[in-house]
Amino acid sequence: MEFTNMPSGGPALTSTPRAGRATSRSGSHLEVHWRPLAAGELDHERLWLLVTLAASALAAVSWQIGLRPPPCFFHQVTGLPCPGCGSTRAVVQLAQGHIAAAFIFNPLTTLAAFALGTYCLYATVVLASGSPRLRLTAQSGLPAGLLRTTALAALVANWWWVIAHSM
């Protein structure tokens, strides 16, 4: 994969015969590795799958016994919803199979839940089959800066959505 210059002036990821490496015009690149877990290496797949399963079980039990999250402090003080407002309602809607309703309550939480589900599926397959692990390594500031900018833009867009659709 390789970054190439687009007409807008920004980089775009394209496939090339040099699989396993993404580069930009500034020389930065992203290494993509499928490799077995090294001796002594932290097993991220097992760790985050167990953390997710434990947190999900705790949340489900808490919900069943009537424990609810506290009111949003930011919303109480400012009268505006925070970027996370609607997340609980979104997760409840997802648990009931109502994807569109979950998206309306909080799009970023809904997308994050699907990303987490995808990661858990990947981790389960890797752990069950003993397959090589996916590892990404950024070799310069471009991918990390791009990731931070994208995350900030997603957070701001989500906050706008939550404010515009507050219920």
C-alpha positions in Angstrom: 0.0 0.0 0.0 1.2 3.5 -0.7 0.2 7.1 -0.1 -0.1 9.1 -3.3 -0.8 12.8 -3.8 -4.4 13.5 -4.7 -5.7 16.5 -6.6 -6.9 18.0 -3.3 -3.2 18.0 -2.1 -3.8 15.4 0.5 -2.5 11.8 0.7 -4.5 8.8 -0.4 -3.8 5.2 0.4 -3.4 2.9 -2.7 -2.4 -0.7 -3.2 1.0 -1.5 -4.6 3.0 -4.7 -5.1 5.1 -3.7 -2.0 2.5 -5.2 0.4 3.1 -4.4 4.1 4.3 -0.8 3.8 2.4 2.4 3.3 4.5 5.5 2.5 3.7 9.2 2.0 5.3 11.8 -0.1 7.1 13.1 3.0 8.8 9.7 3.4 6.8 8.6 6.4 5.2 5.1 6.3 3.0 2.6 8.1 4.3 -0.9 8.5 1.6 -3.6 8.4 2.7 -7.0 9.8 0.9 -10.3 10.2 3.1 -12.3 12.5 3.0 -14.8 15.3 2.9 -13.5 18.9 6.6 -13.1 20.0 7.8 -14.6 23.3 7.0 -12.2 26.1 4.9 -9.9 23.9 1.7 -8.6 25.4 -1.3 -10.5 24.0 -3.4 -7.5 23.0 -6.1 -9.7 21.4 -6.6 -11.8 24.6 -6.4 -8.8 26.9 -8.9 -6.5 25.1 -11.3 -9.4 24.4 -11.4 -10.3 28.1 -11.7 -6.6 29.1 -14.6 -6.1 26.6 -16.4 -9.3 27.7 -16.0 -8.4 31.4 -17.1 -4.8 30.9 -20.1 -6.0 28.9 -21.1 -8.6 31.5 -20.8 -6.0 34.3 -22.8 -3.4 32.3 -25.6 -6.0 31.6 -25.8 -7.2 35.2 -25.8 -3.6 36.5 -28.6 -2.7 34.1 -30.6 -5.8 35.1 -30.4 -4.9 38.8 -31.5 -1.3 38.1 -28.1 0.6 38.3 -28.0 3.4 35.8 -25.2 5.8 34.9 -25.3 9.2 36.7 -26.7 12.2 34.9 -24.3 14.1 32.6 -22.5 16.7 34.7 -21.6 18.8 31.6 -25.3 18.8 30.5 -26.4 19.8 34.0 -23.9 22.7 34.2 -24.2 24.1 30.7 -27.6 22.9 29.5 -25.8 21.5 26.4 -25.3 17.8 25.7 -21.7 16.6 25.8 -20.2 14.6 22.9 -21.1 11.4 24.8 -24.7 12.3 25.6 -27.0 9.6 24.2 -24.3 6.9 24.4 -26.2 4.8 27.0 -29.4 5.1 25.0 -27.5 4.2 21.8 -26.0 1.1 23.4 -29.4 0.0 24.8 -30.9 0.4 21.3 -28.0 -1.7 19.8 -28.6 -4.4 22.4 -32.2 -4.5 21.3 -31.2 -4.6 17.6 -32.3 -1.1 16.7 -29.3 0.1 14.7 -30.9 3.2 13.2 -32.2 4.4 16.6 -28.8 3.9 18.1 -27.2 6.0 15.3 -29.7 8.8 16.0 -28.9 8.9 19.7 -25.1 8.9 19.2 -23.5 8.1 15.9 -19.9 7.9 17.2 -20.8 5.5 20.0 -22.7 3.3 17.5 -19.7 3.3 15.1 -17.3 2.6 18.0 -19.5 -0.3 19.1 -19.4 -1.8 15.6 -15.6 -1.3 15.5 -15.3 -3.0 18.9 -17.5 -5.9 17.8 -15.3 -6.3 14.7 -12.1 -6.3 16.8 -13.6 -8.9 19.2 -14.5 -11.1 16.2 -11.0 -10.7 14.9 -9.5 -11.5 18.4 -11.7 -14.5 18.8 -10.7 -16.0 15.4 -7.0 -15.3 16.0 -7.1 -16.8 19.5 -9.2 -19.9 18.4 -7.1 -20.6 15.3 -3.7 -19.6 16.4 -3.4 -17.4 13.4 -0.7 -14.7 13.0 -1.5 -11.3 14.7 -2.0 -8.0 12.8 0.4 -5.3 14.0 0.7 -1.8 12.6 3.8 0.4 13.2 3.9 4.1 12.4 7.4 5.1 11.4 6.9 8.9 11.5 4.4 11.6 12.6 2.1 11.6 9.5 -0.1 8.6 10.4 -0.4 9.6 14.1 -1.1 13.2 13.2 -3.7 12.1 10.6 -5.3 9.8 13.2 -5.5 12.6 15.8 -7.0 15.0 13.3 -9.5 12.4 12.1 -10.5 11.5 15.7 -10.9 15.2 16.6 -13.0 15.8 13.5 -15.2 12.8 14.3 -15.7 14.0 17.9 -16.6 17.5 16.7 -19.0 16.2 14.1 -20.6 13.8 16.6 -21.0 16.7 19.1 -22.7 18.8 16.5 -25.0 15.8 15.7 -25.8 15.3 19.4 -26.6 19.0 19.9 -28.7 19.2 16.7 -30.7 16.1 17.6 -30.8 16.4 21.4 -33.9 14.8 22.9 
